[in-house]
C-alpha cells in the first residue's frame, strides 16, 4: 500500500510547529534554516493520481497534504523562489492550467504555525477573489 497524502489541518499544524522548534534549536547552534509551504487548489483531485505524479518530483523531506480540495506541500530548506519552482513543476506534472502561486515562507510570513497557515489561506483568498 502506497503512502497516502490525505492529511488533516491539525496534522499540518503539528508538523509545522515541530519543524519551527527544530529550526530554532538549530539556529542556537549557528545554523540558519527556513522552509516554505505552498498551496494549489485542486477541487476534484484524485489522490492516487496526485501521489503517483507528484511524489517522485519531491525530496524525501517534503510532505504533501490534500485538505479541503487543496494540495499543500511543506518544503523544508526551500525559500519562496524555490517553492515557486516546485509549484510550477507540480502544475505541469498534473497537467493543470497555471494558477497564481500561493506560497508562505518561514520566518518571513510568520513565526508560528498558526500565522503561517492563516497567511497561506489569506493568500488563497486573495487569489480566488481577484
C-alpha positions as CSV (number, residue, x, y, z in Angstrom):
1,X,0.0,0.0,0.0
2,X,1.4,3.4,-1.0
3,X,1.8,6.4,1.2
4,X,-1.3,8.4,1.5
5,X,-1.1,12.1,1.2
6,X,-4.6,12.7,2.6
7,X,-4.0,14.9,5.6
8,X,-5.7,17.0,8.2
9,X,-5.3,20.6,9.2
10,X,-4.2,19.6,12.7
11,X,-1.5,17.3,11.4
12,X,-0.2,20.1,9.2
13,X,-0.2,22.4,12.1
14,X,1.7,19.9,14.3
15,X,4.3,19.2,11.6
16,X,4.9,23.0,11.1
17,X,5.2,23.5,14.9
18,X,7.7,20.7,15.2
19,X,9.8,22.0,12.3
20,X,9.8,25.5,13.7
21,X,11.0,24.2,17.1
22,X,13.7,22.2,15.3
23,X,14.8,25.2,13.3
24,X,15.0,27.3,16.5
25,X,17.1,24.7,18.1
26,X,19.5,24.5,15.1
27,X,19.7,28.3,15.0
28,X,21.1,28.3,18.6
29,X,23.9,26.1,17.2
30,X,24.6,28.5,14.4
31,X,22.5,27.0,11.6
32,X,20.1,29.2,9.8
33,X,17.0,27.5,8.3
34,X,13.8,28.3,6.5
35,X,11.0,26.5,4.8
36,X,8.1,27.2,2.6
37,X,4.5,25.9,2.4
38,X,2.7,26.0,-0.9
39,X,-1.0,25.5,-1.7
40,X,-2.5,24.6,-5.0
41,X,-6.3,24.5,-5.3
42,X,-7.4,21.1,-6.8
43,X,-11.1,20.8,-6.0
44,X,-11.8,17.4,-7.6
45,X,-8.4,15.8,-7.5
46,X,-7.7,12.1,-7.5
47,X,-5.4,11.5,-4.5
48,X,-3.8,8.4,-6.1
49,X,-3.0,10.3,-9.3
50,X,-1.5,13.2,-7.4
51,X,0.6,10.8,-5.4
52,X,1.9,8.9,-8.5
53,X,2.7,12.1,-10.4
54,X,3.9,14.5,-7.6
55,X,5.7,12.3,-5.1
56,X,8.6,11.4,-7.5
57,X,9.2,15.1,-8.0
58,X,9.7,15.9,-4.4
59,X,12.5,15.2,-1.9
60,X,12.2,12.7,0.8
61,X,11.9,15.5,3.4
62,X,8.9,17.2,1.6
63,X,5.4,16.4,2.8
64,X,2.1,16.5,0.9
65,X,-1.4,17.1,2.3
66,X,-4.7,17.2,0.5
67,X,-7.0,19.3,2.7
68,X,-10.4,20.6,1.7
69,X,-9.7,20.5,-2.0
70,X,-6.2,22.0,-1.7
71,X,-2.9,20.3,-2.3
72,X,-0.5,21.6,0.3
73,X,3.3,20.9,0.3
74,X,5.7,21.6,3.2
75,X,9.1,22.1,1.7
76,X,11.9,22.2,4.3
77,X,15.0,24.2,3.4
78,X,13.2,25.8,0.5
79,X,12.8,29.5,0.1
80,X,10.0,31.3,-1.6
81,X,11.7,31.3,-5.0
82,X,12.3,27.5,-4.8
83,X,8.7,26.9,-3.7
84,X,7.5,28.8,-6.8
85,X,9.5,26.5,-9.0
86,X,8.0,23.5,-7.2
87,X,4.6,25.0,-7.7
88,X,5.1,25.2,-11.4
89,X,6.6,21.7,-11.6
90,X,3.6,20.2,-9.8
91,X,1.1,22.0,-12.1
92,X,3.0,20.8,-15.1
93,X,3.1,17.2,-13.9
94,X,-0.6,17.2,-13.1
95,X,-1.4,18.9,-16.5
96,X,-3.2,21.7,-14.6
97,X,-3.6,25.2,-16.0
98,X,-1.3,27.7,-14.5
99,X,-2.6,29.4,-11.3
100,X,-1.1,32.2,-9.3
101,X,1.3,30.8,-6.7
102,X,0.1,30.6,-3.1
103,X,3.3,30.3,-1.0
104,X,4.4,31.3,2.5
105,X,7.9,31.2,3.8
106,X,9.1,30.8,7.4
107,X,10.1,33.1,9.1
108,X,9.2,35.9,6.6
109,X,5.5,35.2,6.5
110,X,5.1,34.0,10.1
111,X,7.0,32.8,13.2
112,X,4.5,30.2,14.2
113,X,2.3,27.5,12.6
114,X,-1.0,29.4,13.2
115,X,0.3,32.5,11.5
116,X,1.8,30.6,8.5
117,X,-1.4,28.7,7.9
118,X,-3.5,31.8,8.3
119,X,-1.3,33.7,5.8
120,X,-1.4,30.8,3.4
121,X,-5.2,30.7,3.4
122,X,-5.4,34.5,3.2
123,X,-3.2,34.4,0.1
124,X,-5.5,31.8,-1.3
125,X,-8.5,34.1,-0.6
126,X,-6.6,36.9,-2.4
127,X,-6.1,34.7,-5.4
128,X,-9.6,33.3,-5.7
129,X,-11.3,36.6,-5.1
130,X,-9.3,38.5,-7.7
